[in-house]
Amino acid sequence: MLRSCCFAVLGLSGLLVVACEPTLTPSGFDAQTFDISTTDTVTLPTDVTATADLSGTWVLVTDWSTCVAIGDEIELRNYELSRIQIVQTGVQLRETREDCSIANTPLLGMTTVVPPAAVASANPMYSTSFVPAQGVGAPYIGGVEVQTWGLKLANPETDAMPADANDPRVVDSDNDGHPGVTLKVGGVCDLYAVQRAIMVRSGSIQADGTISGEAARHVVQVPLGASQGFCAQPFSTVSNQTNNHWQLLRVDRQGLDLDIDGDGTVTCDEIVQNQAVFHPTWVDPDDTRCAAFKQP
């Protein structure tokens, strides 16, 4: 579940001062610093006329980048499609998010697959964002988003992560008989883990009616076991936030109209099955983007 937390609302120029970890890899990762800071704090106006009504159903296309230290620094990319239901009141956007699909690029020749039950286990999630002006170029100020897998936390943004599977806050959220969620690593073993991701998006309205921009994310993943031990071996990761990208595209009748069965609702299945209509432009991994993080 998503709740707002005690981070300042950030300006576009100061959003991406943050370290993050990849959402999914063949192992657990050490926690890293999550430091959001800015000198450009935004004060939301109360007397502005809101932009054209954005209420409706959208697809969120997110492309994350992380550098993983395995000898040299390797870029890992994580591709997500999410269904976003927006209800606009003035300059405020109340967003309900439902993750539809998650895919990863290979690491060490192995691709970590997130089964549909694991993807869906965090749904629904909630956040509040703002569009404090009108027209092309108007800023989109995203609310803090928190995604949890295999966890039942009283305060999802701030509670300490569990250390092992005996913690009562660990749940079998994909209902497969193993604690946390099960990630399929390279087709050779399973990793059982819990995970929390904290995300912030910032961007602007484009001429074609889409909304796009940059994003920051911090992920903490705790391995709880594996079908083979090497799945739980940790790797060092470094934020590559300048190469994170996202885009919101409207998919209801006022947009791309992906309601294929005509029942009045655009579902995750319709989004995933018809993504060729909006053809997300995934960025291929390129290790040269990680050269700045290479250890001497």
C-alpha positions in Angstrom: 0.0 0.0 0.0 1.2 3.5 -0.7 1.1 6.3 1.9 2.5 9.8 1.8 5.6 10.1 4.0 7.7 12.8 5.5 9.8 13.8 2.5 9.5 17.4 1.1 7.7 17.9 -2.2 10.6 18.4 -4.6 11.3 20.7 -7.5 12.2 19.3 -10.9 15.8 20.4 -10.6 16.4 18.8 -7.3 14.6 15.5 -7.4 17.2 13.0 -8.3 19.7 13.2 -5.5 19.2 9.7 -4.3 20.8 6.3 -4.3 18.9 3.2 -5.3 19.1 -0.5 -5.8 17.6 -2.7 -8.6 14.2 -4.0 -8.1 15.1 -7.5 -9.0 18.4 -9.4 -9.5 19.6 -13.0 -8.9 20.3 -12.1 -5.2 19.6 -9.9 -2.3 21.3 -6.5 -2.1 22.7 -4.5 0.7 20.7 -1.4 1.7 22.0 1.9 0.4 21.6 5.5 1.3 18.3 7.1 0.4 19.0 10.8 0.5 16.5 13.1 -1.2 17.6 16.7 -1.0 16.9 19.9 -3.0 17.4 23.6 -2.9 14.3 24.1 -5.0 11.3 23.3 -2.8 8.0 23.8 -4.6 5.2 25.7 -2.9 2.0 24.5 -4.5 -0.3 27.4 -5.4 -3.9 27.5 -4.2 -5.3 30.0 -6.7 -4.3 28.5 -10.0 -6.7 27.0 -12.5 -5.9 23.3 -12.9 -4.8 21.9 -16.2 -7.4 20.0 -18.4 -9.0 17.2 -16.5 -6.6 14.3 -16.2 -9.1 12.0 -14.5 -9.2 8.6 -16.1 -7.1 5.5 -16.8 -3.4 5.7 -17.8 -0.5 3.4 -18.3 2.8 4.2 -16.5 5.8 3.0 -18.4 8.9 3.0 -16.2 12.5 2.2 -17.2 14.9 1.9 -14.3 18.7 1.8 -14.4 21.2 0.4 -11.8 24.9 -0.3 -11.9 25.9 -3.7 -10.4 29.5 -4.4 -9.4 30.4 -7.9 -10.7 34.1 -7.4 -11.6 33.3 -4.3 -13.7 30.2 -2.3 -13.3 27.3 -3.8 -15.3 24.1 -1.9 -16.1 20.9 -3.7 -15.1 17.6 -2.3 -16.5 14.2 -3.0 -15.1 11.0 -2.4 -17.2 7.6 -1.9 -15.6 4.1 -1.4 -17.0 1.5 -0.2 -14.4 -2.1 0.8 -14.7 -2.8 4.2 -13.0 -6.3 5.4 -12.2 -6.3 9.2 -11.7 -9.0 11.3 -10.0 -8.3 15.0 -10.3 -9.5 17.6 -7.9 -8.1 21.1 -8.7 -4.4 20.7 -8.9 -4.4 17.4 -6.9 -4.2 14.0 -8.6 -5.2 11.0 -6.5 -3.6 8.0 -8.1 -4.3 4.3 -7.7 -1.6 2.2 -9.1 -1.7 -1.4 -10.2 1.5 -3.0 -11.4 0.9 -5.1 -14.5 4.2 -6.5 -15.6 7.9 -6.3 -14.6 10.8 -7.5 -16.7 14.6 -7.5 -16.2 17.6 -7.5 -18.4 20.0 -10.5 -17.9 22.7 -10.4 -15.3 25.6 -12.9 -15.6 23.6 -14.5 -18.4 20.6 -15.1 -16.2 17.3 -13.2 -16.2 15.2 -12.9 -13.1 11.6 -13.5 -13.8 8.9 -12.0 -11.6 5.8 -14.3 -11.7 2.4 -12.6 -12.2 1.4 -13.5 -8.6 4.5 -11.7 -7.2 3.9 -8.7 -9.5 0.3 -8.4 -8.3 1.1 -8.9 -4.6 1.7 -5.2 -4.0 -1.6 -4.0 -5.7 -3.3 -1.7 -5.2 -1.0 1.2 -4.3 -2.0 4.8 -3.6 -0.3 8.2 -3.9 -1.1 11.9 -4.4 0.6 14.0 -7.1 0.1 17.6 -8.2 -0.1 19.5 -11.5 0.0 23.1 -10.4 -0.2 24.8 -13.8 -1.8 24.5 -17.2 -0.7 23.6 -20.7 2.4 22.1 -22.4 5.4 22.1 -20.1 3.3 22.3 -16.9 5.1 20.5 -14.1 4.0 17.1 -12.7 5.1 16.7 -9.1 4.8 13.1 -8.1 3.9 11.9 -4.6 6.1 9.4 -2.8 5.2 5.9 -3.7 5.9 2.8 -1.6 5.8 -0.7 -3.1 6.1 -3.7 -0.7 6.4 -7.4 -1.6 5.9 -10.1 1.0 5.5 -7.6 3.8 2.8 -6.4 6.1 4.2 -3.2 7.7 2.3 -0.8 9.9 4.3 2.1 8.4 5.5 1.0 5.0 7.8 4.0 4.4 9.7 3.9 7.7 9.5 0.6 9.5 12.6 -1.5 9.7 12.8 -4.4 7.3 12.6 -7.9 8.8 15.9 -9.8 9.2 14.5 -13.3 8.5 11.4 -15.4 7.6 10.5 -15.7 11.3 9.4 -12.1 11.5 5.6 -12.0 11.8 5.5 -9.1 9.3 6.7 -11.5 6.6 3.8 -12.9 4.6 3.5 -15.4 1.7 2.0 -12.7 -0.5 2.1 -14.8 -3.7 0.5 -17.8 -2.0 3.0 -20.4 -3.2 4.0 -21.9 0.2 7.3 -19.9 0.6 7.8 -16.8 2.7 7.7 -13.4 0.9 7.6 -13.6 -2.9 9.3 -16.1 -5.1 11.6 -14.8 -7.9 12.6 -17.2 -10.7 16.4 -16.8 -11.4 17.7 -17.8 -14.8 15.3 -20.8 -15.0 17.6 -22.7 -12.5 16.6 -21.7 -9.0 14.1 -19.7 -6.9 14.9 -16.8 -4.6 12.5 -16.2 -1.7 12.6 -12.6 -0.6 10.9 -9.5 0.8 11.3 -6.1 -0.7 10.4 -2.5 -0.3 10.8 0.2 -3.0 10.4 3.9 -2.4 9.9 5.9 -5.6 9.5 9.6 -6.6 8.6 10.8 -10.1 8.9 14.3 -11.5 8.1 15.5 -15.0 6.0 17.7 -17.2 3.0 17.6 -19.6 4.1 17.1 -23.3 2.6 18.5 -26.5 1.0 15.1 -27.3 -0.9 15.0 -24.0 1.5 12.4 -22.4 3.4 13.2 -19.1 7.0 12.2 -18.8 10.2 12.8 -16.8 12.8 11.4 -14.5 12.5 9.3 -11.3 14.4 8.2 -8.2 14.0 4.9 -6.5 15.5 3.2 -3.4 15.0 -0.6 -3.0 15.9 -2.8 -0.1 15.6 -6.5 -0.7 16.1 -9.1 2.0 16.6 -12.7 0.9 14.8 -15.3 3.0 16.1 -18.4 1.3 16.7 -20.0 -2.0 16.3 -23.4 -3.7 20.1 -23.1 -4.4 22.5 -21.1 -2.3 24.1 -19.0 -5.1 20.8 -17.2 -5.7 21.2 -15.4 -2.4 24.7 -14.1 -3.0 24.8 -10.3 -2.6 26.2 -7.8 -5.1 27.1 -4.2 -4.6 24.9 -1.7 -6.4 25.1 2.0 -7.2 22.4 4.4 -8.2 22.2 5.4 -11.9 19.3 7.7 -11.5 20.1 10.0 -14.3 19.2 7.2 -16.7 15.7 6.5 -15.2 12.8 7.4 -17.4 9.0 7.2 -17.2 6.0 8.2 -19.2 2.2 8.3 -18.6 -0.1 7.7 -21.5 -3.9 7.8 -21.4 -5.5 4.5 -22.4 -9.2 5.1 -21.8 -11.7 6.3 -24.4 -10.2 9.8 -24.2 -6.8 8.4 -25.1 -5.7 5.3 -26.8 -8.9 3.4 -25.9 -7.5 0.0 -25.0 -10.8 -1.2 -23.7 -10.7 -4.0 -26.2 -13.7 -6.0 -24.7 -15.9 -2.8 -24.5 -16.8 -3.3 -20.8 -15.9 0.3 -19.9 -12.7 -0.6 -18.0 -9.1 -0.9 -19.2 -7.5 -3.7 -17.3 -3.9 -4.7 -16.8 -4.4 -7.6 -19.2 -5.5 -5.2 -21.9 -2.6 -3.0 -21.3 0.0 -5.8 -21.5 -1.6 -7.6 -24.5 -1.9 -4.4 -26.5 1.4 -2.6 -25.6 2.3 -2.5 -29.3 -0.3 0.3 -29.6 1.8 2.6 -27.4 5.1 0.7 -28.2 7.1 1.5 -25.0 10.7 2.4 -26.0 12.8 0.4 -23.6 16.4 1.4 -23.2 18.9 -1.4 -23.8 21.6 -1.9 -21.1 24.9 -0.3 -21.8 27.7 -0.8 -19.3 29.4 2.5 -20.3 26.7 4.3 -18.4 28.2 2.8 -15.3 31.8 3.8 -16.0 31.6 6.6 -13.4 30.9 4.1 -10.7 33.8 1.8 -11.4 35.9 1.0 -8.4 39.6 2.0 -8.7 
